[in-house]
Amino acid sequence: MIAQIIMDNSNLTPGHITSIYVVLGTILGAFNIYEKIANVVGAGASVPIMSFGNLLVNSSYEGYLYRGFLGLFGNMLTGVGIGFVSAVVFSFLVSLPSKVKD
């Protein structure tokens, strides 16, 4: 609903709004605010867009604790890997019955 209000009252595209949500989730996750919001709001805070940024931060921090600076990058995608894989697989499955237009 918030995204729709932003789209109706600004020139931002859905891509801009998605990016804003991911960055906002990352910032809130970095300061441990996202967890507090998730505890109060419940399942509404685990929407795929904002929680994606939060998962990136948490996975990176976890990697940093276990492997130091390089763990930031090595562990970054472990929390969101299933989302990437499912997006690719389902996109492929949806494309199978589609016809290609010239």
HELIX and SHEET records of a PDB file:
HELIX    1   1 ILE A    2  ASP A    8  1                                   7    
HELIX    2   2 PRO A   14  ALA A   30  1                                  17    
HELIX    3   3 ILE A   33  VAL A   41  1                                   9    
HELIX    4   4 GLY A   42  SER A   46  5                                   5    
HELIX    5   5 PRO A   48  ARG A   67  1                                  20    
HELIX    6   6 PHE A   69  GLY A   74  1                                   6    
HELIX    7   7 GLY A   81  SER A   95  1                                  15    
END                                                                             
